[in-house]
Amino acid sequence: MRLANKIALITGSGSGIGKSSAMLFAKEGAVVIVNDLDEVKGQETVQEISASGGTALFMQADVTHAKHVEEMVSRIIDQFGRIDILFNNAGISGIGQLHEIEPDDWDRVMTVNIRGVFLPSKYVLPYMMKEKNGSIINMSSCIAEIGLAKRASYSATKGAVLALTKSMQVDYAPYNIRVNAILPGTILTPFVESYLRSSYDDPAEAFESLKTRQLSGDLGRPDDVASAALFLASDESRFMMGSPLYIDGGVVFGKNA
């Protein structure tokens, strides 16, 4: 029980990586607050955790709205007295070359992926500072380190999250708060599956093409990232501070011949 008696807030945990992380954190003893905009999916995550013997509750809140986030954090504190782990997982993708992106689409990706990390952190940090303890995990991407075609807005946000992670760590290290980032490669989430079906005439062929990006020859799975998040949330990573953790199948540091 690597997270026994810990209180963990995971944003965007109705599906994909967030859901897998919520399930794993609960299995390891944490009380998990499942946050998502989609109440149906969020409640499904809670029900699956409960059916497996874990403890979780759903809180609907838009991580881009300050009042929603502040109220959610206040409810958690009122009920549990503290938040030990914050996993800023919520995010959206952005596709297109820079000159193709509409300003409103650009702003939405910026808002969700950057403001959606800023606001939960802003309202959770004072309580972690009071306890002089905490682990914050920010979802970046290996795209923060490489160039990838038609991902201008997404790469900009994930680079910002990585830079923010490092800056946060300097500010909050004196409070015994660790802030680290996860940098996944392409993960076979429901979003990616939907993208393949809707964007390609032959989704199976597109999937095979995506697999060649990784030295592993395959896409990652949500559980791969959840395991990394568990490590960063637990005391096993106590000496990791401001660090990027690559879960990318060899995209960043390798190249197929």
C-alpha positions in Angstrom: 0.0 0.0 0.0 2.4 2.6 -1.3 -0.2 5.5 -0.8 -1.8 4.3 2.4 -4.0 7.1 3.9 -3.0 9.6 1.3 -5.6 12.1 -0.1 -5.1 12.4 -3.9 -6.8 14.7 -6.3 -6.5 13.7 -10.0 -7.9 16.1 -12.6 -9.3 14.7 -15.8 -9.7 11.2 -14.3 -12.9 10.1 -16.0 -11.0 8.2 -18.7 -7.6 7.4 -20.2 -4.5 8.1 -18.2 -6.4 9.8 -15.4 -8.7 6.9 -14.9 -5.9 4.4 -14.9 -4.0 6.5 -12.3 -7.1 6.9 -10.1 -7.6 3.1 -10.1 -4.0 2.4 -9.3 -3.8 5.1 -6.6 -6.8 3.7 -4.9 -5.5 0.1 -5.1 -2.4 1.4 -3.4 -4.4 2.8 -0.5 -5.1 6.4 -1.4 -8.5 8.1 -1.1 -8.9 9.4 -4.6 -10.9 12.5 -5.6 -11.9 11.9 -9.2 -12.3 15.2 -11.0 -13.7 15.5 -14.5 -16.1 17.7 -16.6 -18.0 14.6 -17.6 -20.0 13.5 -14.6 -21.0 10.1 -16.2 -17.4 9.1 -16.9 -16.2 10.4 -13.5 -18.9 8.5 -11.6 -17.9 5.3 -13.6 -14.4 5.7 -12.4 -15.6 6.0 -8.8 -17.9 3.0 -9.2 -15.0 0.9 -10.6 -12.8 1.9 -7.7 -15.5 1.1 -5.1 -16.2 -2.3 -6.7 -12.5 -3.1 -6.4 -12.5 -2.2 -2.7 -11.0 1.2 -3.0 -12.2 4.6 -1.8 -13.1 7.5 -4.2 -15.5 10.3 -4.7 -16.3 12.4 -7.7 -16.1 16.1 -7.9 -17.2 17.9 -11.0 -15.2 21.1 -11.7 -13.8 22.9 -14.7 -10.1 23.3 -14.1 -10.0 26.4 -16.2 -12.5 28.3 -13.9 -11.0 29.7 -10.7 -14.2 29.6 -8.7 -14.9 26.0 -9.6 -11.4 24.9 -8.6 -11.4 26.9 -5.4 -14.7 25.5 -4.3 -13.6 21.9 -5.2 -10.4 22.3 -3.1 -12.3 23.8 -0.2 -14.7 20.8 -0.2 -11.8 18.4 -0.1 -10.2 20.2 2.7 -13.5 20.4 4.7 -14.0 16.7 4.3 -10.4 15.3 4.6 -8.4 18.2 6.1 -5.5 18.0 3.6 -4.5 17.1 0.1 -1.3 15.0 -0.1 -1.1 14.4 -3.9 -2.2 16.6 -6.8 -2.0 15.1 -10.3 -2.6 17.8 -12.9 -3.6 15.4 -15.6 -6.5 17.2 -17.4 -5.7 18.4 -20.9 -6.7 18.5 -24.6 -4.8 18.0 -27.8 -4.3 20.6 -30.5 -3.6 19.8 -34.2 -2.4 21.9 -37.0 0.5 24.0 -38.3 0.7 27.5 -36.7 -0.7 29.4 -39.7 -3.7 27.0 -39.8 -4.8 27.4 -36.2 -7.7 29.7 -35.5 -7.1 32.1 -32.6 -10.0 30.7 -30.6 -8.7 27.1 -31.0 -5.2 28.3 -29.9 -6.6 30.0 -26.8 -8.6 26.9 -25.8 -5.6 24.7 -25.9 -3.6 27.3 -23.9 -6.4 27.7 -21.4 -7.0 24.0 -20.7 -3.4 22.8 -20.7 -1.7 25.7 -18.9 -4.4 27.4 -16.8 -5.7 23.9 -16.0 -2.4 23.2 -14.3 -2.1 26.7 -12.7 -5.4 26.9 -11.0 -5.5 23.5 -9.2 -1.9 24.1 -8.1 -2.7 27.6 -6.9 -5.5 26.5 -4.6 -3.9 23.3 -3.4 -0.5 24.7 -2.6 -1.4 26.8 0.5 -2.7 23.6 2.2 0.4 21.6 1.3 2.6 24.5 2.5 0.7 24.4 5.8 1.3 20.7 6.1 4.9 21.1 4.9 4.3 18.0 2.7 3.0 17.2 -0.8 3.6 15.8 -4.2 2.5 17.6 -7.4 2.6 15.8 -10.7 2.2 17.8 -13.9 1.3 16.2 -17.2 3.7 17.4 -19.8 4.7 15.4 -22.9 7.8 14.2 -24.8 6.7 16.8 -27.4 8.1 19.4 -25.0 11.6 18.1 -26.1 11.1 17.3 -29.8 9.6 18.8 -32.9 6.5 17.0 -34.2 4.5 18.0 -37.3 1.2 19.8 -36.9 1.3 20.1 -33.1 2.2 23.7 -32.6 -0.3 24.7 -29.9 0.0 21.4 -28.0 3.8 21.5 -28.0 3.7 25.1 -26.8 1.6 24.2 -23.8 3.5 21.1 -22.9 6.8 23.0 -23.0 5.3 25.6 -20.8 4.1 22.9 -18.3 7.7 21.5 -18.1 9.2 25.0 -17.5 6.5 25.7 -14.9 7.3 22.5 -13.1 10.9 23.5 -12.6 10.0 27.0 -11.5 7.4 25.6 -9.0 10.0 23.2 -7.5 12.4 26.0 -6.7 9.6 28.0 -4.9 8.1 25.1 -2.9 11.1 23.0 -2.1 11.4 24.8 1.3 8.0 23.4 2.2 8.9 19.8 1.4 6.7 19.9 -1.6 7.9 17.9 -4.6 6.9 19.0 -8.1 7.7 16.7 -11.1 6.5 16.2 -14.6 5.6 13.2 -16.7 6.5 13.3 -20.4 4.6 10.5 -22.2 5.0 9.5 -25.8 2.0 8.4 -27.8 -0.4 6.6 -25.5 -3.3 4.5 -26.7 -6.0 6.3 -24.9 -9.7 6.6 -25.9 -8.9 10.0 -27.4 -6.1 8.6 -29.6 -8.4 5.7 -30.7 -11.1 8.2 -31.6 -8.6 10.4 -33.4 -7.4 7.5 -35.5 -10.9 6.5 -36.5 -12.0 10.0 -37.4 -8.9 11.3 -39.1 -7.7 8.4 -41.3 -9.3 6.4 -44.1 -7.5 3.3 -42.7 -7.1 3.6 -38.9 -5.3 0.3 -38.7 -2.6 1.5 -41.1 -2.3 4.8 -39.2 -1.9 2.9 -36.0 1.0 0.9 -37.5 2.6 4.1 -38.6 2.3 5.7 -35.2 4.0 2.7 -33.7 7.2 3.3 -35.7 7.8 6.6 -33.7 8.8 4.6 -30.7 11.9 2.5 -30.4 9.7 0.1 -28.6 7.7 -0.5 -31.8 4.4 0.0 -30.0 2.3 2.7 -28.3 2.2 3.0 -24.6 -0.9 2.2 -22.6 -2.6 4.3 -19.9 -1.3 1.9 -17.2 2.3 2.6 -18.2 1.8 6.3 -17.3 -0.2 5.5 -14.2 2.7 3.4 -12.9 5.0 6.4 -13.4 2.5 8.7 -11.6 2.3 6.3 -8.7 6.1 6.4 -8.3 6.1 10.2 -8.3 3.2 10.3 -5.9 4.8 7.8 -3.4 7.7 8.4 -1.0 9.9 6.2 -3.3 10.6 9.2 -5.4 11.4 11.5 -2.4 14.7 12.6 -4.0 13.2 13.6 -7.4 12.5 17.3 -7.5 11.6 19.3 -10.6 12.4 16.3 -12.8 11.0 15.2 -16.2 10.1 11.5 -16.2 10.0 10.1 -19.8 7.5 7.4 -20.5 7.8 7.5 -24.3 9.0 4.2 -25.6 12.3 5.8 -26.7 11.0 8.7 -28.8 13.2 11.5 -27.3 16.5 9.8 -26.9 16.4 7.2 -29.7 16.0 7.0 -33.4 15.3 4.0 -35.5 17.9 3.4 -38.2 
